[in-house]
């Protein structure tokens, strides 16, 4: 049925109240010293997503069954245990670091190299994802300016710098090649 005029009037009053609530707000200009680069990189990422990443992801999901995709996702999540452990410790989150260690041991053994997640399913052990950008934030380092990274997308300077120790020293995929040589 159609709304009566009285219903519309009460809706307008709610809208007016909403407008009044934010009527005194002053828009502040956000500093973006990298705006030209950020605009360019956003355009690049959009084209890359539309022309490459989306078709590849669509093909991957068409070819690979859901259980296999989940197993691969679980495997890599398990593999990044060192990053989560170190950052939980550096943030003094020792309980979370212990839970991460139990998750890793359980999922690597019972979960067949992390393809399955019995730590969560059977024992309720949750992941505690922490990275160096978050650790720097806990240590009081401000976020810095907004920056759009190729492929990875929007970030800030602190999180971008936090990628270096994560990728160079703790990335298990990178370190596998150095162990084998």
Rosetta blueprint (number, residue, H / E / L):
1 X L
2 X L
3 X L
4 X L
5 X H
6 X H
7 X H
8 X H
9 X H
10 X H
11 X H
12 X H
13 X H
14 X H
15 X H
16 X H
17 X H
18 X H
19 X H
20 X H
21 X H
22 X H
23 X L
24 X L
25 X L
26 X L
27 X L
28 X L
29 X L
30 X L
31 X L
32 X L
33 X L
34 X L
35 X H
36 X H
37 X H
38 X H
39 X H
40 X H
41 X H
42 X H
43 X H
44 X H
45 X H
46 X H
47 X H
48 X H
49 X H
50 X H
51 X H
52 X H
53 X H
54 X H
55 X H
56 X H
57 X H
58 X H
59 X H
60 X H
61 X H
62 X H
63 X H
64 X L
65 X L
66 X H
67 X H
68 X H
69 X H
70 X H
71 X H
72 X H
73 X H
74 X H
75 X H
76 X H
77 X H
78 X H
79 X H
80 X L
81 X H
82 X H
83 X H
84 X H
85 X H
86 X H
87 X H
88 X H
89 X H
90 X H
91 X L
92 X L
93 X L
94 X H
95 X H
96 X H
97 X H
98 X H
99 X H
100 X H
101 X H
102 X H
103 X H
104 X H
105 X H
106 X H
107 X H
108 X H
109 X H
110 X L
111 X L
112 X L
113 X L
114 X L
115 X L
116 X L
117 X L
118 X H
119 X H
120 X H
121 X H
122 X L
123 X L
124 X L
125 X L
126 X L
127 X L
128 X L
129 X L
130 X L
131 X L
132 X H
133 X H
134 X H
135 X H
136 X H
137 X H
138 X H
139 X L
140 X L
141 X L
142 X L
143 X L
144 X L
145 X L
146 X E
147 X E
148 X E
149 X E
150 X L
151 X L
152 X L
153 X E
154 X E
155 X E
156 X E
157 X H
158 X H
159 X H
160 X H
161 X H
162 X H
163 X H
164 X H
165 X H
166 X H
167 X H
168 X H
169 X L
170 X L
171 X L
172 X H
173 X H
174 X H
175 X H
176 X H
177 X H
178 X H
179 X H
180 X H
181 X L
